[in-house]
Amino acid sequence: MNSTEMAELLDLDAEVLAAHLAELTGWLAELSDRTPDRIVDLGSGSGTGTFALARRFPEAGLTAVDLSPEMLHLLAGKASALGLADRVRGVRADLDEGWPPLPASDLVWAAASLHHLADPDRVLAGAFGNLRSGGLLAVTEMDFFPRFLPDDVGSGLEARVHAALNPDPPADWSAHLVRAGFVLEARRPFVIDLADPLPPATARYAQVCLRKLRSHLGDRLPADDLAALDAVLDGDGPGNVLRRTDLTVRTVRTTWVGRRP
Ligand SMILES: C[S@@+](CC[C@H](N)C(=O)[O-])C[C@H]1O[C@@H](n2cnc3c(N)ncnc32)[C@H](O)[C@@H]1O
């Protein structure tokens, strides 16, 4: 997946799961003992979290850190379009090469990014050092990639796709936060289960997600499963993901919140 495709996936994710993001940032506002003045988004991508946090905390300045210049370019364009250019700053940095120079913050956010890092513990220690006393770290990771299809499609096809690609249980970041010095405030799984009326971008989101999974499958499933998945992605009939009327969105995302004492 190139960075343009990845950015589209992240933008669709933000659009379809907007209500979840609003719930998550609202919960962080409740946990926070202050109105954050400065927020850092680690592995910001095109800004899903950055802009949700900017909406939730209208007083805050936000620093979006990412390895990818393309993602930061998209993020800067969105910040301008949303009239947020004066509050959102992009910093290009490879977090695997050390903590970048950043102003002290009240909230550090890392969504779907820690699992990409070679040494997440070092980055968590950097986040600890960056936070002001009492500040919060929020780490979010997917328990599993979103699912869209009813179970009767290919007799459980989508479940087999996920099992083939992600056989391991989701990681628990609790001990990592504690090792970095944080007091673990909460570990909260958010169960997302959307049905009609679905956000308008859902079918495209499902298509992009399923295409991503398809590209990683290789020969990990039998040929008839691969053919059934190809029919969902590219078939002419009503079973095509863009024409289906039976889609849902099911996923679980867990957020860990640590506080710097
Ligand atoms: C799956 S995306 C998540 C983006 C965003 N947080 C979201 O929730 O939509 C992971 C992001 O982490 C960034 N990333 C991966 N490795 C990184 C590194 N070593 N340093 C900085 N950013 C990194 C990628 O460029 C990508 O934008």
The ligand as an SDF file (V2000), in Angstrom:
LIG
                    3D

 27 29  0  0  0  0  0  0  0  0999 V2000
   -1.5270    3.1910   10.7160 C   0  0  0  0  0  0  0  0  0  0  0  0
   -0.9340    4.8300   10.5950 S   0  0  0  0  0  0  0  0  0  0  0  0
   -1.8490    5.6260   11.8880 C   0  0  0  0  0  0  0  0  0  0  0  0
   -2.0360    7.0740   11.6140 C   0  0  0  0  0  0  0  0  0  0  0  0
   -2.8950    7.8390   12.6190 C   0  0  0  0  0  0  0  0  0  0  0  0
   -2.3360    7.8030   13.9540 N   0  0  0  0  0  0  0  0  0  0  0  0
   -4.3230    7.3440   12.6350 C   0  0  0  0  0  0  0  0  0  0  0  0
   -4.7870    6.8560   13.6600 O   0  0  0  0  0  0  0  0  0  0  0  0
   -4.9980    7.4770   11.6050 O   0  0  0  0  0  0  0  0  0  0  0  0
    0.6940    4.7140   11.2910 C   0  0  0  0  0  0  0  0  0  0  0  0
    1.5160    5.9890   11.0830 C   0  0  0  0  0  0  0  0  0  0  0  0
    2.7420    5.8430   11.8190 O   0  0  0  0  0  0  0  0  0  0  0  0
    3.7780    6.4100   11.0410 C   0  0  0  0  0  0  0  0  0  0  0  0
    5.0540    5.8050   11.4530 N   0  0  0  0  0  0  0  0  0  0  0  0
    5.4450    4.5320   11.2830 C   0  0  0  0  0  0  0  0  0  0  0  0
    6.6920    4.3470   11.7430 N   0  0  0  0  0  0  0  0  0  0  0  0
    7.1010    5.5470   12.2170 C   0  0  0  0  0  0  0  0  0  0  0  0
    8.3090    6.0210   12.7950 C   0  0  0  0  0  0  0  0  0  0  0  0
    9.3580    5.2020   12.9630 N   0  0  0  0  0  0  0  0  0  0  0  0
    8.3930    7.3160   13.1610 N   0  0  0  0  0  0  0  0  0  0  0  0
    7.3440    8.1580   12.9740 C   0  0  0  0  0  0  0  0  0  0  0  0
    6.1630    7.7700   12.4200 N   0  0  0  0  0  0  0  0  0  0  0  0
    6.0510    6.4930   12.0390 C   0  0  0  0  0  0  0  0  0  0  0  0
    3.3960    6.0750    9.6100 C   0  0  0  0  0  0  0  0  0  0  0  0
    4.0500    6.9280    8.6830 O   0  0  0  0  0  0  0  0  0  0  0  0
    1.8880    6.2520    9.6280 C   0  0  0  0  0  0  0  0  0  0  0  0
    1.4960    7.5400    9.2390 O   0  0  0  0  0  0  0  0  0  0  0  0
  1  2  1  0
  2  3  1  0
  2 10  1  0
  3  4  1  0
  4  5  1  0
  5  6  1  0
  5  7  1  0
  7  8  2  0
  7  9  1  0
 10 11  1  0
 11 12  1  0
 11 26  1  0
 12 13  1  0
 13 14  1  0
 13 24  1  0
 14 15  1  0
 14 23  1  0
 15 16  2  0
 16 17  1  0
 17 18  1  0
 17 23  2  0
 18 19  1  0
 18 20  2  0
 20 21  1  0
 21 22  2  0
 22 23  1  0
 24 25  1  0
 24 26  1  0
 26 27  1  0
M  CHG  2   2   1   9  -1
M  END
$$$$
